[in-house]
Amino acid sequence: MAAPIGACSLSVDTMVWLGTVIMIGTMGGAFPVGGALGAGPMPAMVAAEAKTAGACAPAAAPVAIGSPELR
């Protein structure tokens, strides 16, 4: 919404640098919010996974290229 409104009401010189300022402001707000939502719960998830470390099935053995399992 800012681009069409700015294009009609602001000078070209202002619009050239204003896009960068808006992007930096958006990224400056998105990084803390994303970090809080994404990295905040990670210690609890790692601790829960560590408690159930042996509950997962072992990984399958790698399959060689050209083996009958791939056909």
C-alpha positions as CSV (number, residue, x, y, z in Angstrom):
1,M,0.0,0.0,0.0
2,A,2.9,2.4,0.7
3,A,4.3,2.2,-2.9
4,P,1.2,3.4,-4.8
5,I,0.4,6.1,-2.2
6,G,4.0,7.3,-2.1
7,A,4.3,7.3,-5.9
8,C,1.3,9.7,-6.1
9,S,2.2,11.9,-3.2
10,L,6.0,12.0,-2.8
11,S,8.8,13.0,-5.2
12,V,10.8,10.4,-7.1
13,D,14.0,11.2,-5.1
14,T,12.1,10.4,-1.9
15,M,10.7,7.2,-3.2
16,V,14.1,6.0,-4.2
17,W,15.5,5.9,-0.7
18,L,12.2,5.4,1.1
19,G,11.9,1.8,-0.2
20,T,15.2,0.9,1.5
21,V,14.2,2.5,4.7
22,I,10.9,0.7,4.8
23,M,12.6,-2.6,4.0
24,I,15.2,-2.1,6.8
25,G,12.4,-1.2,9.3
26,T,10.4,-4.3,8.3
27,M,13.4,-6.6,8.6
28,G,14.3,-5.0,12.0
29,G,10.8,-5.8,13.3
30,A,10.6,-9.3,11.6
31,F,13.9,-10.6,13.0
32,P,13.0,-10.2,16.7
33,V,9.5,-11.5,16.2
34,G,10.7,-14.5,14.1
35,G,13.4,-15.3,16.6
36,A,11.0,-15.2,19.5
37,L,8.5,-17.4,17.7
38,G,11.0,-19.7,16.1
39,A,14.0,-19.9,18.4
40,G,12.2,-19.3,21.7
41,P,10.6,-22.7,22.0
42,M,13.6,-24.6,20.8
43,P,15.2,-25.4,24.2
44,A,12.0,-27.1,25.3
45,M,11.7,-29.0,22.1
46,V,15.3,-30.2,22.3
47,A,14.8,-31.3,25.9
48,A,11.7,-33.2,25.0
49,E,13.5,-34.9,22.1
50,A,16.4,-35.8,24.4
51,K,14.0,-37.6,26.8
52,T,12.7,-39.7,23.9
53,A,16.0,-40.3,22.1
54,G,15.6,-44.1,21.9
55,A,12.0,-44.1,20.8
56,C,12.7,-43.4,17.1
57,A,13.2,-46.3,14.7
58,P,16.7,-46.7,13.3
59,A,17.3,-45.2,9.9
60,A,17.2,-47.4,6.9
61,A,20.5,-48.5,5.4
62,P,21.6,-46.6,2.3
63,V,20.6,-48.1,-1.0
64,A,23.3,-48.4,-3.7
65,I,22.7,-46.9,-7.2
66,G,21.5,-49.6,-9.5
67,S,20.3,-52.0,-6.8
68,P,17.0,-53.8,-7.3
69,E,15.3,-51.8,-4.5
70,L,15.4,-48.7,-6.7
71,R,13.6,-50.3,-9.7
